[in-house]
């Protein structure tokens, strides 16, 4: 137990056991690496007009891959995902407020974009790709971890 | 958190509060940005009730086969099988669904031949915008995808179903990456001239119906009309004779 937690309890305040920053950084490192793997698989599968293999069938992945929404300004969304996860990995590996804020802001943008893409899948493309869902869940978890890291540790010594 | 912060030594409270305020503002901006993006996308799709069928099957059928312009297959294939077709033509739809898939699998996928769709607009006035839309999709490497998805969703000829909304839905389902560019291109003089050129070429070859086929290879004298093209087997034989 940290000295800060002991002092809080001594004053009668409720105790909240926050993970150590190192734990959050390790979690973010794992999630970002996993995200790079998923996004890379989608990008490779979509090369030459293909689509990732949907484990449950139904053609959702093909329909999403064939959609115009699978690209943004001529760049594949999966490629953008690889870049985003790589940047998030960098912020997880670095120390200090720059990395804390960077990770939070990148996670926020990634999470927001994932919400938008999921909405497109459900209401515009009308098909769900399991790999996109996995990526959205990873990005959501990354945002949560980075938000916790930022709120708990920003302004504190690295 | 504030108690913890106050207790810790070396914490710059002012800086910490400033950064958390900045983060809060970023969260607010992100919520607004996502809401605006969804509102814009919802507006774009309003009225877009065209339901496109068969796109996933087409994606699977053509997966792994190169598309360049209106040509399907290895650009260096020594034999070229040309289809002169009209997107409004019901017989072309039958060929697309029942005859060409076999020839594509046996001759095009392996690189023995490439398949070139050339617009021959003879059905009616809607044939030209449909053809131009296909060529514009070809400019972005989705020409054959567009043609195939169009045939899967073809309406009765001359009934006015070829609307901007219909064409846009086909282009999106065919995976045209840049719809705004496609929209500009399909109205451009260059694309319309290409449609007129292939139609004139078909007439110069003496063709008067769609689909008609012609073949060109090492053993042909230029582009030669395939007289018997009623089955996949006959098209495959024509390819073999030309190569």
Interface residues (C-beta under 8 A of the other chain):
Chain A: X3 X4 X5 X7 X8 X11 X13 X48 X49 X50 X51 X59 X62 X63 X65 X66 X67 X68 X70 X71 X74 X97 X101 X104 X105 X108 X109 X111 X112 X115 X116 X119 X120 X123 X124 X127 X150 X151 X152 X154 X155 X156 X157
Chain B: X1 X3 X4 X5 X7 X8 X10 X11 X12 X13 X15 X16 X17 X19 X20 X22 X23 X26 X27 X30 X31 X33 X34 X37 X38 X41 X42 X45 X55 X56 X57 X58 X59 X60 X62 X63 X64 X65 X66 X67 X145 X171 X172 X173 X174 X175 X176 X177 X178 X179
